[in-house]
């Protein structure tokens, strides 16, 4: 136990260098939309079974929260499900909030992928958001982090700046158009874009910009909600 405590203390003190405990989520990948549509009936039934199992999480935890392990915090926690506690339908993607890092299930999974094996002490990372728990969490660990917001008038900027500072964010909010980024070619190690591109009409231009500014071998981690039945 003493050794385990020392290792955990070392991990916390060296979190700015890298995150050995940022466990990336188990995942299944598809090379194309056509490959996704061609998923076998057996595998689709497996996904459906996982969905049915997840649907029971909220009724099972009630108002107590869901006990689990936060890979970012390296800690056993109770994940909050406020919707279920209020008697509403739970949203596991946008809830299951860790009380320590304050990130949702979606953000924890995405941030684990952004940080996996990346030397954060010297990495250049860009998030297409700034006034968020995810940005503030990474800002404390990555000196080369940059972020941005878009379309702010003066009153909105003042409100969002105040919110950002209450979250613990440092510095002024930056405004960027992700279809016309001001970064040099091949200058970033990683980009994280979490539920942003569905709000960008010319999202192909944003993807081209991401490809332009990422270094060879750089990583892009994105979350974009979609409905399979949509054309």
MDAnalysis code that builds the backbone (N, CA, C; Angstrom):
import MDAnalysis as mda
import numpy as np

u = mda.Universe.empty(693, n_residues=231, atom_resindex=np.repeat(np.arange(231), 3), trajectory=True)
u.add_TopologyAttr("name", ["N", "CA", "C"] * 231)
u.add_TopologyAttr("resid", np.arange(1, 232))
u.add_TopologyAttr("resname", ["UNK", "UNK", "UNK", "UNK", "UNK", "UNK", "UNK", "UNK", "UNK", "UNK", "UNK", "UNK", "UNK", "UNK", "UNK", "UNK", "UNK", "UNK", "UNK", "UNK", "UNK", "UNK", "UNK", "UNK", "UNK", "UNK", "UNK", "UNK", "UNK", "UNK", "UNK", "UNK", "UNK", "UNK", "UNK", "UNK", "UNK", "UNK", "UNK", "UNK", "UNK", "UNK", "UNK", "UNK", "UNK", "UNK", "UNK", "UNK", "UNK", "UNK", "UNK", "UNK", "UNK", "UNK", "UNK", "UNK", "UNK", "UNK", "UNK", "UNK", "UNK", "UNK", "UNK", "UNK", "UNK", "UNK", "UNK", "UNK", "UNK", "UNK", "UNK", "UNK", "UNK", "UNK", "UNK", "UNK", "UNK", "UNK", "UNK", "UNK", "UNK", "UNK", "UNK", "UNK", "UNK", "UNK", "UNK", "UNK", "UNK", "UNK", "UNK", "UNK", "UNK", "UNK", "UNK", "UNK", "UNK", "UNK", "UNK", "UNK", "UNK", "UNK", "UNK", "UNK", "UNK", "UNK", "UNK", "UNK", "UNK", "UNK", "UNK", "UNK", "UNK", "UNK", "UNK", "UNK", "UNK", "UNK", "UNK", "UNK", "UNK", "UNK", "UNK", "UNK", "UNK", "UNK", "UNK", "UNK", "UNK", "UNK", "UNK", "UNK", "UNK", "UNK", "UNK", "UNK", "UNK", "UNK", "UNK", "UNK", "UNK", "UNK", "UNK", "UNK", "UNK", "UNK", "UNK", "UNK", "UNK", "UNK", "UNK", "UNK", "UNK", "UNK", "UNK", "UNK", "UNK", "UNK", "UNK", "UNK", "UNK", "UNK", "UNK", "UNK", "UNK", "UNK", "UNK", "UNK", "UNK", "UNK", "UNK", "UNK", "UNK", "UNK", "UNK", "UNK", "UNK", "UNK", "UNK", "UNK", "UNK", "UNK", "UNK", "UNK", "UNK", "UNK", "UNK", "UNK", "UNK", "UNK", "UNK", "UNK", "UNK", "UNK", "UNK", "UNK", "UNK", "UNK", "UNK", "UNK", "UNK", "UNK", "UNK", "UNK", "UNK", "UNK", "UNK", "UNK", "UNK", "UNK", "UNK", "UNK", "UNK", "UNK", "UNK", "UNK", "UNK", "UNK", "UNK", "UNK", "UNK", "UNK", "UNK", "UNK", "UNK", "UNK", "UNK", "UNK", "UNK", "UNK", "UNK"])
u.atoms.positions = np.array([
    [0.826, -1.204, 0.000],
    [0.000, 0.000, 0.000],
    [0.865, 1.260, 0.000],
    [1.990, 1.215, 0.771],
    [2.866, 2.376, 0.802],
    [3.448, 2.661, -0.584],
    [3.855, 1.602, -1.292],
    [4.390, 1.768, -2.633],
    [3.332, 2.329, -3.570],
    [2.096, 1.833, -3.451],
    [1.015, 2.317, -4.304],
    [0.770, 3.801, -4.076],
    [0.794, 4.231, -2.803],
    [0.603, 5.661, -2.510],
    [1.725, 6.496, -3.092],
    [2.970, 5.970, -3.005],
    [4.096, 6.706, -3.574],
    [3.982, 6.830, -5.087],
    [3.544, 5.750, -5.742],
    [3.386, 5.791, -7.199],
    [2.309, 6.788, -7.595],
    [1.210, 6.810, -6.839],
    [0.137, 7.754, -7.143],
    [0.624, 9.186, -6.937],
    [1.411, 9.406, -5.860],
    [1.960, 10.740, -5.629],
    [2.898, 11.154, -6.735],
    [3.719, 10.205, -7.217],
    [4.616, 10.512, -8.326],
    [3.833, 10.873, -9.576],
    [2.747, 10.127, -9.838],
    [1.942, 10.395, -11.030],
    [1.334, 11.784, -10.970],
    [0.830, 12.169, -9.775],
    [0.243, 13.506, -9.651],
    [1.295, 14.590, -9.843],
    [2.490, 14.397, -9.248],
    [3.521, 15.425, -9.338],
    [4.110, 15.537, -10.726],
    [3.998, 14.485, -11.543],
    [4.549, 14.502, -12.893],
    [3.472, 14.600, -13.960],
    [2.274, 14.996, -13.548],
    [1.165, 15.018, -14.510],
    [1.414, 15.987, -15.644],
    [2.236, 17.033, -15.424],
    [2.503, 17.975, -16.499],
    [3.363, 17.396, -17.599],
    [4.083, 16.311, -17.298],
    [4.953, 15.714, -18.307],
    [4.197, 14.733, -19.184],
    [3.424, 13.885, -18.577],
    [2.605, 12.937, -19.335],
    [1.577, 12.360, -18.390],
    [0.644, 11.635, -18.891],
    [-0.436, 11.113, -18.069],
    [-0.485, 9.593, -18.199],
    [0.313, 8.871, -17.397],
    [0.315, 7.424, -17.520],
    [-1.012, 6.799, -17.123],
    [-1.855, 7.575, -16.425],
    [-3.121, 7.034, -15.953],
    [-4.300, 7.472, -16.803],
    [-4.074, 8.204, -17.888],
    [-5.169, 8.626, -18.761],
    [-5.524, 7.462, -19.682],
    [-6.336, 6.562, -19.173],
    [-6.599, 5.324, -19.884],
    [-7.550, 5.569, -21.054],
    [-7.115, 5.330, -22.283],
    [-8.032, 5.516, -23.406],
    [-9.142, 4.480, -23.358],
    [-10.331, 4.828, -23.849],
    [-11.449, 3.887, -23.760],
    [-11.300, 2.742, -24.744],
    [-11.924, 1.613, -24.399],
    [-12.044, 0.538, -25.368],
    [-12.888, 1.044, -26.528],
    [-12.514, 0.698, -27.731],
    [-13.230, 1.253, -28.869],
    [-13.242, 0.277, -30.037],
    [-14.157, 0.520, -30.951],
    [-14.272, -0.238, -32.196],
    [-14.216, 0.775, -33.319],
    [-13.371, 0.554, -34.304],
    [-13.204, 1.548, -35.363],
    [-13.720, 1.014, -36.694],
    [-14.152, 1.946, -37.552],
    [-14.567, 1.640, -38.916],
    [-13.805, 2.556, -39.855],
    [-13.409, 2.041, -40.996],
    [-12.610, 2.819, -41.942],
    [-13.466, 3.753, -42.785],
    [-14.773, 3.499, -42.847],
    [-15.635, 4.313, -43.694],
    [-17.086, 4.149, -43.252],
    [-17.929, 5.051, -43.767],
    [-19.374, 4.954, -43.501],
    [-19.929, 3.657, -44.074],
    [-19.437, 3.257, -45.249],
    [-19.909, 2.012, -45.864],
    [-19.566, 0.812, -44.976],
    [-18.383, 0.842, -44.373],
    [-17.985, -0.267, -43.490],
    [-18.879, -0.316, -42.253],
    [-19.242, 0.867, -41.732],
    [-20.154, 0.926, -40.589],
    [-21.500, 0.304, -40.964],
    [-22.020, 0.659, -42.139],
    [-23.314, 0.130, -42.559],
    [-23.269, -1.367, -42.807],
    [-22.074, -1.887, -43.119],
    [-21.932, -3.312, -43.404],
    [-21.640, -4.142, -42.154],
    [-21.739, -3.548, -40.981],
    [-21.499, -4.283, -39.740],
    [-22.384, -5.527, -39.681],
    [-21.824, -6.625, -39.272],
    [-22.549, -7.897, -39.285],
    [-23.706, -7.898, -38.289],
    [-24.752, -8.681, -38.551],
    [-25.883, -8.767, -37.608],
    [-25.444, -9.190, -36.209],
    [-24.466, -10.079, -36.131],
    [-24.001, -10.531, -34.819],
    [-23.393, -9.369, -34.034],
    [-22.559, -8.556, -34.719],
    [-21.933, -7.440, -34.025],
    [-22.947, -6.358, -33.690],
    [-23.917, -6.140, -34.584],
    [-24.963, -5.160, -34.283],
    [-25.766, -5.583, -33.048],
    [-26.033, -6.874, -32.920],
    [-26.768, -7.344, -31.750],
    [-25.943, -7.132, -30.485],
    [-24.607, -7.280, -30.615],
    [-23.744, -7.001, -29.466],
    [-23.864, -5.544, -29.050],
    [-23.843, -4.624, -30.025],
    [-23.991, -3.206, -29.708],
    [-25.354, -2.947, -29.063],
    [-26.393, -3.591, -29.591],
    [-27.729, -3.417, -29.027],
    [-27.785, -3.922, -27.587],
    [-27.097, -5.041, -27.325],
    [-27.061, -5.582, -25.965],
    [-26.339, -4.626, -25.025],
    [-25.248, -4.024, -25.511],
    [-24.536, -3.042, -24.696],
    [-25.421, -1.839, -24.402],
    [-26.201, -1.425, -25.404],
    [-27.112, -0.295, -25.198],
    [-28.166, -0.643, -24.146],
    [-28.728, -1.864, -24.232],
    [-29.737, -2.264, -23.247],
    [-29.146, -2.303, -21.843],
    [-27.906, -2.783, -21.745],
    [-27.236, -2.821, -20.437],
    [-27.028, -1.415, -19.904],
    [-26.572, -0.500, -20.764],
    [-26.347, 0.878, -20.346],
    [-27.650, 1.548, -19.918],
    [-28.747, 1.143, -20.544],
    [-30.040, 1.748, -20.224],
    [-30.487, 1.440, -18.800],
    [-29.888, 0.428, -18.192],
    [-30.258, 0.069, -16.826],
    [-29.387, 0.749, -15.779],
    [-28.348, 1.472, -16.222],
    [-27.451, 2.113, -15.268],
    [-28.204, 3.120, -14.408],
    [-28.994, 3.990, -15.038],
    [-29.683, 5.039, -14.288],
    [-30.658, 4.461, -13.265],
    [-31.567, 3.534, -13.644],
    [-32.447, 2.964, -12.627],
    [-31.695, 2.242, -11.520],
    [-30.541, 1.645, -11.876],
    [-29.784, 0.894, -10.877],
    [-29.132, 1.804, -9.845],
    [-28.669, 2.995, -10.267],
    [-27.941, 3.856, -9.322],
    [-28.856, 4.786, -8.557],
    [-30.050, 5.107, -9.098],
    [-30.954, 6.012, -8.409],
    [-30.297, 7.347, -8.125],
    [-30.404, 7.798, -6.875],
    [-29.831, 9.096, -6.499],
    [-28.413, 8.970, -5.947],
    [-27.874, 7.755, -5.902],
    [-26.582, 7.541, -5.258],
    [-25.393, 7.758, -6.177],
    [-25.639, 7.868, -7.475],
    [-24.528, 7.931, -8.417],
    [-24.029, 6.541, -8.750],
    [-23.165, 6.474, -9.773],
    [-22.668, 5.182, -10.255],
    [-21.218, 5.000, -9.819],
    [-20.912, 3.968, -9.024],
    [-19.531, 3.778, -8.580],
    [-18.650, 3.303, -9.732],
    [-17.476, 3.894, -9.839],
    [-16.585, 3.497, -10.924],
    [-15.199, 4.082, -10.733],
    [-14.413, 4.032, -11.791],
    [-13.016, 4.462, -11.760],
    [-12.820, 5.526, -12.822],
    [-12.290, 6.686, -12.429],
    [-11.969, 7.730, -13.399],
    [-10.521, 7.549, -13.823],
    [-10.316, 7.213, -15.094],
    [-8.969, 7.006, -15.595],
    [-8.151, 8.271, -15.640],
    [-8.787, 9.434, -15.741],
    [-8.040, 10.690, -15.748],
    [-7.571, 11.059, -14.346],
    [-8.418, 10.845, -13.354],
    [-8.083, 11.218, -11.982],
    [-7.349, 10.115, -11.236],
    [-7.330, 8.916, -11.795],
    [-6.712, 7.778, -11.114],
    [-7.353, 7.594, -9.752],
    [-8.677, 7.534, -9.747],
    [-9.374, 7.461, -8.471],
    [-10.716, 6.759, -8.642],
    [-11.112, 6.072, -7.570],
    [-12.464, 5.517, -7.508],
    [-13.409, 6.647, -7.108],
    [-14.470, 6.823, -7.873],
    [-15.405, 7.927, -7.627],
    [-16.832, 7.425, -7.816],
    [-17.769, 8.278, -7.481],
    [-19.176, 8.036, -7.821],
    [-19.566, 9.043, -8.887],
    [-19.861, 8.556, -10.073],
    [-20.216, 9.423, -11.185],
    [-21.657, 9.905, -11.023],
    [-21.847, 11.193, -11.223],
    [-23.161, 11.797, -11.013],
    [-24.064, 11.600, -12.220],
    [-25.311, 11.275, -11.950],
    [-26.358, 11.192, -12.966],
    [-27.524, 12.071, -12.511],
    [-27.389, 13.385, -12.630],
    [-28.418, 14.279, -12.088],
    [-29.792, 14.094, -12.712],
    [-29.857, 13.744, -14.001],
    [-31.159, 13.540, -14.625],
    [-31.896, 12.376, -13.980],
    [-31.177, 11.269, -13.773],
    [-31.802, 10.101, -13.139],
    [-32.231, 10.431, -11.718],
    [-31.391, 11.189, -10.998],
    [-31.740, 11.558, -9.626],
    [-33.003, 12.414, -9.587],
    [-33.241, 13.173, -10.675],
    [-34.432, 14.035, -10.742],
    [-35.628, 13.316, -11.340],
    [-35.472, 12.044, -11.678],
    [-36.575, 11.270, -12.227],
    [-36.735, 11.384, -13.724],
    [-35.750, 11.986, -14.412],
    [-35.802, 12.124, -15.868],
    [-34.921, 11.065, -16.522],
    [-35.011, 10.989, -17.841],
    [-34.172, 10.044, -18.580],
    [-32.716, 10.475, -18.501],
    [-31.852, 9.527, -18.172],
    [-30.425, 9.843, -18.052],
    [-29.769, 9.863, -19.425],
    [-28.740, 10.683, -19.557],
    [-27.953, 10.762, -20.781],
    [-26.526, 10.365, -20.422],
    [-26.180, 9.099, -20.623],
    [-24.876, 8.619, -20.188],
    [-23.746, 9.313, -20.935],
    [-23.983, 9.749, -22.147],
    [-22.947, 10.423, -22.929],
    [-22.593, 11.768, -22.321],
    [-23.598, 12.500, -21.867],
    [-23.389, 13.860, -21.388],
    [-23.412, 13.969, -19.872],
    [-23.592, 12.848, -19.182],
    [-23.580, 12.878, -17.720],
    [-22.471, 11.955, -17.215],
    [-22.733, 11.181, -16.180],
    [-21.687, 10.394, -15.518],
    [-20.480, 11.291, -15.224],
    [-20.765, 12.417, -14.592],
    [-19.743, 13.431, -14.328],
    [-18.867, 12.992, -13.157],
    [-17.557, 13.075, -13.346],
    [-16.611, 12.778, -12.267],
    [-16.575, 13.969, -11.308],
    [-16.708, 13.747, -10.010],
    [-16.696, 14.875, -9.066],
    [-15.332, 15.525, -8.910],
    [-14.268, 14.873, -9.409],
    [-12.918, 15.436, -9.250],
    [-12.530, 16.283, -10.457],
    [-12.517, 15.683, -11.646],
    [-12.139, 16.451, -12.847],
    [-13.324, 17.192, -13.454],
    [-14.532, 16.837, -13.053],
    [-15.785, 17.481, -13.484],
    [-16.096, 17.252, -14.963],
    [-15.511, 16.224, -15.555],
    [-15.741, 15.937, -16.961],
    [-16.819, 14.868, -17.122],
    [-17.598, 15.000, -18.195],
    [-18.612, 14.019, -18.530],
    [-17.961, 12.770, -19.114],
    [-18.764, 11.737, -19.287],
    [-18.248, 10.502, -19.875],
    [-17.657, 10.761, -21.257],
    [-18.338, 11.551, -22.077],
    [-17.840, 11.857, -23.423],
    [-16.504, 12.589, -23.360],
    [-16.418, 13.603, -22.501],
    [-15.188, 14.381, -22.420],
    [-14.042, 13.570, -21.836],
    [-14.319, 12.710, -20.868],
    [-13.241, 11.895, -20.299],
    [-12.665, 10.957, -21.348],
    [-13.535, 10.324, -22.119],
    [-13.058, 9.416, -23.165],
    [-12.234, 10.174, -24.197],
    [-12.729, 11.348, -24.603],
    [-12.016, 12.129, -25.623],
    [-10.673, 12.625, -25.097],
    [-10.643, 13.122, -23.865],
    [-9.401, 13.649, -23.325],
    [-8.375, 12.542, -23.111],
    [-8.826, 11.352, -22.747],
    [-7.894, 10.230, -22.610],
    [-7.227, 9.927, -23.944],
    [-7.988, 10.010, -25.042],
    [-7.412, 9.766, -26.365],
    [-6.473, 10.893, -26.786],
    [-6.820, 12.129, -26.460],
    [-5.936, 13.256, -26.777],
    [-4.597, 13.097, -26.062],
    [-4.631, 12.698, -24.794],
    [-3.426, 12.684, -23.957],
    [-2.625, 11.398, -24.057],
    [-3.200, 10.342, -24.612],
    [-2.569, 9.030, -24.578],
    [-1.154, 9.065, -25.181],
    [-0.134, 8.909, -24.333],
    [1.249, 8.868, -24.785],
    [1.822, 10.192, -25.240],
    [1.091, 11.298, -25.107],
    [1.564, 12.597, -25.583],
    [2.375, 13.286, -24.489],
    [3.585, 13.762, -24.790],
    [4.394, 14.477, -23.785],
    [3.825, 15.876, -23.555],
    [2.900, 15.999, -22.624],
    [2.143, 17.233, -22.472],
    [3.009, 18.425, -22.079],
    [4.131, 18.195, -21.428],
    [4.976, 19.308, -21.004],
    [5.521, 20.105, -22.183],
    [5.636, 19.467, -23.364],
    [6.190, 20.186, -24.517],
    [5.288, 20.122, -25.754],
    [4.126, 19.511, -25.618],
    [3.231, 19.349, -26.766],
    [2.468, 20.643, -27.058],
    [2.126, 20.829, -28.336],
    [1.231, 21.915, -28.741],
    [-0.111, 21.295, -29.099],
    [-1.113, 21.664, -28.326],
    [-2.447, 21.084, -28.469],
    [-3.446, 22.218, -28.642],
    [-4.433, 21.994, -29.499],
    [-5.490, 22.984, -29.723],
    [-6.837, 22.323, -29.503],
    [-7.679, 22.939, -28.676],
    [-9.064, 22.515, -28.505],
    [-9.975, 23.569, -29.109],
    [-10.973, 23.129, -29.848],
    [-11.904, 24.062, -30.486],
    [-12.958, 24.531, -29.490],
    [-12.526, 24.763, -28.282],
    [-13.345, 25.316, -27.213],
    [-12.366, 25.886, -26.202],
    [-12.850, 26.744, -25.335],
    [-11.971, 27.300, -24.313],
    [-12.695, 27.433, -22.982],
    [-13.899, 27.934, -22.988],
    [-14.649, 28.110, -21.748],
    [-15.360, 26.807, -21.399],
    [-14.578, 25.811, -20.982],
    [-15.142, 24.497, -20.691],
    [-14.317, 23.796, -19.626],
    [-14.931, 22.847, -18.951],
    [-14.218, 22.039, -17.970],
    [-13.072, 21.282, -18.626],
    [-13.285, 20.782, -19.836],
    [-12.247, 19.996, -20.510],
    [-11.014, 20.855, -20.774],
    [-11.212, 22.070, -21.267],
    [-10.076, 22.946, -21.558],
    [-9.320, 23.293, -20.282],
    [-10.060, 23.645, -19.231],
    [-9.413, 24.040, -17.974],
    [-8.650, 22.863, -17.373],
    [-9.211, 21.668, -17.484],
    [-8.511, 20.480, -16.983],
    [-7.183, 20.290, -17.704],
    [-7.186, 20.412, -19.027],
    [-5.958, 20.200, -19.783],
    [-4.998, 21.372, -19.644],
    [-5.520, 22.572, -19.454],
    [-4.663, 23.749, -19.295],
    [-3.714, 23.589, -18.104],
    [-4.177, 22.911, -17.057],
    [-3.346, 22.703, -15.869],
    [-2.224, 21.708, -16.114],
    [-2.264, 20.997, -17.244],
    [-1.300, 19.931, -17.506],
    [-0.479, 20.147, -18.771],
    [-0.901, 21.062, -19.615],
    [-0.257, 21.239, -20.916],
    [0.027, 22.722, -21.145],
    [1.245, 23.184, -20.899],
    [1.569, 24.609, -21.077],
    [1.352, 25.100, -22.507],
    [1.471, 24.198, -23.492],
    [1.320, 24.594, -24.884],
    [-0.099, 24.504, -25.409],
    [-1.075, 24.418, -24.500],
    [-2.477, 24.314, -24.921],
    [-3.001, 25.649, -25.427],
    [-3.786, 25.591, -26.518],
    [-4.516, 26.761, -27.008],
    [-5.959, 26.354, -27.269],
    [-6.838, 27.324, -27.155],
    [-8.254, 27.071, -27.414],
    [-8.887, 28.288, -28.030],
    [-10.187, 28.229, -28.256],
    [-10.860, 29.383, -28.840],
    [-12.366, 29.245, -28.691],
    [-13.041, 30.352, -28.884],
    [-14.493, 30.420, -29.017],
    [-14.778, 31.165, -30.319],
    [-16.060, 31.263, -30.686],
    [-16.382, 31.899, -31.975],
    [-17.706, 32.636, -31.872],
    [-17.779, 33.761, -32.580],
    [-19.037, 34.491, -32.729],
    [-19.494, 35.208, -31.475],
    [-18.570, 35.821, -30.740],
    [-18.915, 36.471, -29.479],
    [-19.067, 37.971, -29.682],
    [-20.241, 38.514, -29.316],
    [-20.342, 39.967, -29.221],
    [-19.841, 40.380, -27.838],
    [-19.789, 41.662, -27.561],
    [-19.191, 42.138, -26.315],
    [-19.885, 41.592, -25.069],
    [-21.244, 41.638, -24.997],
    [-21.894, 41.096, -23.793],
    [-21.659, 39.593, -23.626],
    [-21.734, 38.841, -24.734],
    [-21.517, 37.402, -24.657],
    [-20.087, 37.086, -24.234],
    [-19.135, 37.861, -24.747],
    [-17.730, 37.655, -24.378],
    [-17.531, 37.881, -22.881],
    [-18.132, 38.927, -22.349],
    [-17.975, 39.228, -20.922],
    [-18.563, 38.114, -20.065],
    [-19.762, 37.633, -20.454],
    [-20.385, 36.552, -19.683],
    [-19.542, 35.288, -19.750],
    [-19.074, 34.947, -20.957],
    [-18.310, 33.718, -21.122],
    [-16.944, 33.820, -20.444],
    [-16.332, 34.997, -20.468],
    [-15.058, 35.184, -19.775],
    [-15.228, 34.958, -18.274],
    [-16.321, 35.471, -17.725],
    [-16.582, 35.264, -16.304],
    [-16.778, 33.804, -15.967],
    [-17.517, 33.097, -16.812],
    [-17.736, 31.660, -16.618],
    [-16.419, 30.907, -16.696],
    [-15.608, 31.238, -17.675],
    [-14.304, 30.604, -17.857],
    [-13.427, 30.785, -16.617],
    [-13.410, 31.972, -16.070],
    [-12.593, 32.238, -14.882],
    [-13.142, 31.511, -13.665],
    [-14.465, 31.397, -13.566],
    [-15.040, 30.654, -12.443],
    [-14.692, 29.170, -12.528],
    [-14.523, 28.664, -13.737],
    [-14.097, 27.277, -13.904],
    [-12.641, 27.063, -13.490],
    [-11.892, 28.153, -13.384],
    [-10.469, 28.068, -13.063],
    [-9.561, 28.336, -14.239],
    [-10.122, 28.793, -15.373],
    [-9.331, 29.071, -16.559],
    [-8.454, 30.298, -16.400],
    [-7.317, 30.280, -17.092],
    [-6.363, 31.386, -17.025],
    [-6.277, 32.084, -18.382],
    [-6.155, 33.406, -18.358],
    [-5.980, 34.171, -19.581],
    [-7.290, 34.631, -20.186],
    [-7.164, 35.321, -21.312],
    [-8.320, 35.855, -22.013],
    [-8.845, 34.857, -23.035],
    [-10.135, 34.910, -23.286],
    [-10.721, 34.092, -24.337],
    [-10.194, 34.543, -25.695],
    [-9.939, 33.583, -26.559],
    [-9.441, 33.843, -27.911],
    [-10.550, 33.492, -28.893],
    [-10.720, 34.318, -29.918],
    [-11.719, 34.022, -30.946],
    [-11.020, 33.539, -32.211],
    [-11.478, 32.394, -32.725],
    [-10.934, 31.835, -33.966],
    [-12.061, 31.261, -34.804],
    [-11.878, 31.335, -36.116],
    [-12.736, 30.661, -37.080],
    [-12.010, 29.384, -37.486],
    [-12.591, 28.217, -37.150],
    [-11.852, 26.980, -37.401],
    [-11.798, 26.622, -38.883],
    [-12.481, 27.374, -39.734],
    [-12.317, 27.168, -41.171],
    [-11.164, 28.011, -41.724],
    [-10.588, 28.875, -40.864],
    [-9.457, 29.724, -41.277],
    [-8.526, 29.895, -40.079],
    [-7.884, 28.835, -39.677],
    [-7.052, 28.867, -38.486],
    [-5.785, 29.698, -38.703],
    [-5.301, 30.311, -37.633],
    [-4.119, 31.159, -37.723],
    [-2.847, 30.429, -37.302],
    [-2.862, 29.097, -37.230],
    [-1.668, 28.330, -36.909],
    [-0.865, 28.051, -38.176],
    [0.449, 27.925, -38.010],
    [1.312, 27.592, -39.146],
    [1.099, 26.142, -39.576],
    [1.469, 25.847, -40.808],
    [1.384, 24.477, -41.307],
    [2.187, 23.539, -40.408],
    [1.631, 22.353, -40.166],
    [2.333, 21.289, -39.438],
    [2.909, 21.775, -38.108],
    [2.124, 22.525, -37.340],
    [2.642, 23.124, -36.103],
    [2.030, 22.544, -34.834],
    [1.011, 21.700, -34.949],
    [0.324, 21.189, -33.766],
    [0.505, 19.680, -33.636],
    [0.634, 19.233, -32.383],
    [0.738, 17.798, -32.113],
    [-0.628, 17.130, -32.071],
    [-1.627, 17.853, -31.602],
    [-2.944, 17.243, -31.440],
    [-4.017, 18.321, -31.478],
    [-5.195, 17.923, -31.939],
    [-6.385, 18.780, -31.937],
    [-7.520, 17.983, -31.324],
    [-8.269, 18.623, -30.438],
    [-9.483, 18.038, -29.894],
    [-10.672, 18.904, -30.244],
    [-11.684, 18.306, -30.832],
    [-12.887, 19.042, -31.217],
    [-14.086, 18.232, -30.763],
    [-14.788, 18.722, -29.753],
    [-15.818, 17.933, -29.092],
    [-17.200, 18.563, -29.300],
    [-17.980, 17.927, -30.178],
    [-19.343, 18.377, -30.495],
    [-19.351, 19.827, -30.962],
    [-18.478, 20.124, -31.918],
    [-18.386, 21.472, -32.495],
    [-18.719, 21.454, -33.986],
    [-18.194, 20.489, -34.728],
    [-18.304, 20.542, -36.189],
    [-19.743, 20.482, -36.701],
    [-20.665, 19.912, -35.915],
    [-22.061, 19.888, -36.370],
    [-22.667, 21.284, -36.403],
    [-21.982, 22.262, -35.793],
    [-22.448, 23.654, -35.804],
    [-21.739, 24.483, -36.875],
    [-20.843, 23.876, -37.641],
    [-20.060, 24.595, -38.641],
    [-20.587, 24.268, -40.033],
    [-21.235, 25.210, -40.721],
    [-21.807, 24.890, -42.042],
    [-20.767, 24.344, -43.026],
    [-19.587, 24.954, -43.076],
    [-18.548, 24.493, -44.004],
    [-17.556, 23.609, -43.241],
    [-18.074, 22.508, -42.705],
    [-17.193, 21.649, -41.909],
    [-16.072, 21.003, -42.730],
    [-16.245, 20.748, -44.057],
    [-15.084, 20.239, -44.803],
    [-13.899, 21.202, -44.769],
    [-14.168, 22.522, -44.769],
    [-13.082, 23.491, -44.685],
    [-12.371, 23.381, -43.341],
    [-13.135, 23.145, -42.271],
    [-12.522, 22.970, -40.954],
    [-11.642, 21.719, -40.933],
    [-12.108, 20.643, -41.538],
    [-11.307, 19.413, -41.586],
    [-10.025, 19.627, -42.379],
    [-10.121, 20.390, -43.460],
    [-8.910, 20.687, -44.236],
    [-7.919, 21.499, -43.408],
    [-8.431, 22.442, -42.621],
    [-7.555, 23.233, -41.764],
    [-6.900, 22.366, -40.685],
    [-7.669, 21.456, -40.109],
    [-7.085, 20.544, -39.121],
    [-5.931, 19.755, -39.750],
    [-6.146, 19.256, -40.952],
    [-5.104, 18.478, -41.633],
    [-3.884, 19.356, -41.931],
    [-4.116, 20.612, -42.273],
    [-3.007, 21.514, -42.617],
    [-2.119, 21.802, -41.415],
    [-2.738, 22.076, -40.256],
    [-1.957, 22.552, -39.117],
    [-1.393, 21.422, -38.259],
    [-1.860, 20.193, -38.444],
    [-1.312, 19.074, -37.675],
    [0.024, 18.634, -38.242],
    [0.953, 18.300, -37.344],
    [2.220, 17.734, -37.777],
    [2.000, 16.360, -38.399],
    [2.908, 15.901, -39.234],
    [2.829, 14.520, -39.715],
    [2.785, 13.563, -38.524],
    [1.793, 12.692, -38.510],
    [1.617, 11.792, -37.377],
    [0.848, 12.396, -36.225],
    [0.416, 13.665, -36.356],
    [-0.384, 14.295, -35.304],
    [-1.752, 13.647, -35.197],
    [-2.440, 13.957, -34.135],
    [-3.729, 13.295, -33.907],
    [-4.879, 14.291, -33.843],
    [-5.997, 13.869, -34.386],
    [-7.249, 14.608, -34.301],
    [-8.252, 13.724, -33.567],
    [-8.751, 14.217, -32.442],
    [-9.770, 13.503, -31.674],
    [-11.038, 14.335, -31.727],
    [-12.100, 13.750, -32.263],
    [-13.352, 14.476, -32.443],
    [-14.511, 13.680, -31.879],
    [-15.509, 14.388, -31.384],
    [-16.818, 13.790, -31.136],
    [-17.824, 14.604, -31.927],
    [-18.683, 13.919, -32.643],
    [-19.726, 14.570, -33.438],
    [-20.973, 13.703, -33.335],
    [-22.044, 14.212, -32.723],
    [-23.259, 13.401, -32.617],
    [-23.872, 13.166, -33.984],
    [-24.391, 11.959, -34.198],
    [-25.058, 11.669, -35.461],
    [-26.172, 10.665, -35.217],
    [-27.095, 10.600, -36.148],
    [-28.189, 9.636, -36.118],
    [-28.060, 8.776, -37.349],
    [-27.981, 7.468, -37.153],
    [-27.704, 6.553, -38.272],
    [-28.733, 6.683, -39.376],
    [-29.986, 6.999, -39.032],
    [-31.047, 7.038, -40.033],
    [-31.024, 8.302, -40.879],
    [-30.261, 9.313, -40.459],
    [-30.208, 10.548, -41.243],
    [-29.486, 10.312, -42.567],
    [-29.891, 10.991, -43.653],
    [-29.195, 10.839, -44.926],
    [-27.831, 11.487, -44.887],
])
